[in-house]
Amino acid sequence: MNQSGITDANGARLYFETAGSGEALVFIHGRGLDARMWDPQFEVFAQRFSVIRYDMRGFGRSSVPTAEGYSHAEDLHALLRFLQVQQAHILGLSLGGLQAVNFGLLYPEATKSLILVGSALDGFICSNEFLGPFGDIEACAKGGDVKAANQLWLNHTLFAPARENPAVEHKLAEMFGDYSGWHWANKDPVRPSDPPAIKCLHQIRAPTLVLVGERDLADFRAIADLLARDIPGARKIVLPGVGHMPNIEGPEQFNQVILNFFPYPTVLHVI
């Protein structure tokens, strides 16, 4: 059954959409993006799963953070309680992957599996190649030019492979263009995992698939190696020909790899 709406989650208002029936599969978006990034997956996977996508606090149609500390993992748990979902497959990309890991550590009983795509990771020290442009991005936003800040984010080397395809670039530009830029201009009171997730990966027991584009930045390829090494039984797949946004850059390849991860036969039709 398709449903969309806004629910309270620990004092935040979270926008969400659901579709389909069966086991729950949650999609978590990346930084500056929103639930729309999963358009190439949402209706397709709804043929087999009860799919859930939502805007994290501060993104899309969800409310921005207040001065109070919060946890994205706790927000997701509150959303699942509202939807009466006890256990779900959790799929996250980039910042969404980081939050998927944190969710799996904090709520192992609610985590049926983890699918981590170009994932970030609490406790990993990123390179200047990735972090260097953030100074200019934040300066633009704090100076009141959020549009320019979001354009700088789109121009980041991280999205160079995605920008090669005009349709993919347009999709990203649309979402970045709608982003409020709150995180660029404000200090985010989000609580990181404690202890850092990088030190706790061995505690994860959920079946885990680690995906990374062969053209992704070195930081994210290194994180994928760490996740595959330290999460018991994790499987890593390098997706050929794509960068940091494989679900949009090569959706058919991406969708098939996800399907192959599940231990039961599934045939979906491209929509």
N, C-alpha and C positions, 0 to 999 in steps of 0.2 A: 504494500500500500504506500503510495507516495504521500509525503507529508513535509511541510516546511513551516518554520515558525521561529520564535525567539523564546528562550527559557532562561530563568534565573539560575546561575551557577556560582555559588559562593560570593554573591553580591555583584556579579557581572551578568550582563545580558548577552547570551550567545545565540547567534543565528545558526540554524541547522536545516538540513534537508535529508530525507530518507526516501528510499525506493526499494521495491522488490520484497522478497521473503526468503527465509532460510537462515543460515548462520550469519551473524552480524559481521560486517567488514567495514572498518572505519578508515577514512582517508583524512590525513592531516597535511595541510599545505605548508609551503615554505615562506620565508621572510618577504614581507611586502606584497604577498599574494593573498589569495582567498580561496574559498571553496570552488570557484569556477575553474581553477587549474585542473580539476579532475573531470572536466566535461568529456574528454575522450574515454574515460573509464566508467563514469557514473551509471548511465543507462545500460551499458554493455554488461557490467558485473551485476546489475540488478536482476538479470535473467537467472542468476544462480544464488545470489546472496541478498540478505537484507543490508543494503549499503547505507552508510551514514557519512555525510560530509558536513563540515561546519567551519565557521570562521573563528579562529582563536581570538582570545581577548586582545583587543587593540587593532584587529584587522577586519577588513570587509565590513559587514553589517553588524558586527558585535561591538559592544561598548569598549571604550578605552580604559586602561587601568586607572585606578585612583592612587592615593598615596600609600594605601595598604599593600603589604606584601601578598603575593599570590603564587599559585602553581598551576601551570597549564595542565599538568597531569591530574591534579585535583579537579580542575574545571571539566576535563573530559569525563572523569569518573562521575561527576554530578550530572552531566548530560546523559550518560548511559543509564544512570538511575532514573532520570526523568523518562527516558524512553523504555524503561523496564527491560534493559539488556543486562544480563548477568555476566556474559563472557563474549569477547569479540576478537577477531583478527584485527590487528592494528598495523596500518600501513602509513608510513610518513616519509616525506621527502625533505631533505636538508634540515631546516629548523624543525620541521614536522617529524623527521627521523629522530632527532635529539629528544623531542617530547615523547615519541613512541618508546624509546629506550627507558626514559624516566618513568613512564606509565608502567612498563613491564616490570621494573624494579619495585615500584611502590604498590602495584596491585597485581601481583602474579596470579592470583586466583581469577582475575577478570581477563587475563591475557591468554587467548587461545593460540595465537602465533604472532610473530613480529615480522614485518617486511620493511626493511630499512633501505631507502633509496638515496644515494648521494648524501648520506646522513652526516649531520654535525654531531658533536658529542661533548657533553659537559666534562671539563677537565683537559680537553685537548687544546694545546697552544697552537694557534693558527699562524701562518706565515704572513710576511708583509705583502706578498702578492695578493692575498685575500683581504687583509685588514687595511692596507695602505689607503685605498680610496675612501674609507669611511670618514676620515677627517673632513674632506671636502663635502661629502654628502651631508654630514651633520651640520657643518657650518652653513650650508645653504638653507637647510630646514630651520635652524635656529634664527637665521636672518629673515625668515618669513617666506622664502621661495621654495615651498614644498614641491612644486612642479619641477623645478630644476633639480632638486635633490633626488626625486624619483627617476628623472631622466639619467642622472649620473649612475644610479643603481642599475638601470637597464643597460647602460654602457659599460658596466663592470666586465672585466675579462671573464668572469664566471659565466656570463651569458653569451659569450662570443659564438660558440657553435649554434646556439638557438637563433641568434640574429641572422644567420646565413639563410634561414628559411623565412621569407616575408610573412607567411601566414602565422608562423610561430612567434615571430617578433611582434606582429600585430596583437596577438593574444596576450603576450606579456605586457606590451605597452598599455593595453586596455586596463589590465588589472593594476599595474603600477600607477597608471594615471588616476585611478580611483582611490589609491591608498592615501590615508590621511597624513602619513608621515609622522605619526605620533612618536614612534620609537626613535626616529632620527633626532627629534627636537627635545625629547624628555628623557630623564633617567628612569629606566624601567625597574619597578620594584619586584620583578619576578624573582622568585627564590630558586637558585640553582640546586641541583641534587646535592645532598649532603649525607655521606661523603660523595665526592664527584663520581658520576656514573662510570668514568673511565677506570676507576678502581674496583668497580662492583660487577663488571660484565660477567664474571664467572658465576654469579648468583642467578643469572637468567636461566630458566628451565624451559621456557616456551620454544617450540620449533621456530627457527629464525632463518630468514633468507636475506642476504645482504646483496644489494644491487648497486653498481656504480657504472657510469658511462666511461668508456675508454678515453674520451676527450675531456673528462671532468678535470678540475684543478687538482694539483698534486696533494693538497690538504685532504680533499675528500677521498681520493684514492688511498691515502695513508690511513684515514679513519676506517675505510672499508676493510683494509687489512687487519686493523686492530679488532674490529668487531668480529670478523671471521675467525681470528686466532683465539680470542678470549671468551666468546660466548660458546658454551658447550654445544657441539653438534651443528653449529651454524654453517650454512652453505653460502659461498660467494660466487656471484656471476658478474662478469664484466660485459656490459652491453656494447657491442661494436657500433662505431659510427656516430655515437651520440655523446652529448656533454652532460651538463648538470640537470637538464629538464627532459629526461628520456621518455616520460609519459606523454609529452607533447611533441617532442622531436621525432620519436619513432613509436607511436602508440600501439600499432599492431604487434611489433616485436615485444614491447613492454607487456602488453596484456597477455600474450601467450606465455611468456616466462613466468608471470604471476600464476596463471592457471596451472602450469606444470608443477608448481610448488606444492599444490594441494594434493593430498594422497588419494583422491577419488576422481574418477573421470568426469570432466566437465566440457561441454561443447557450447560455446557462445557464438552468437551471430554478430557480425560487425554492423553497427548502426551508424 
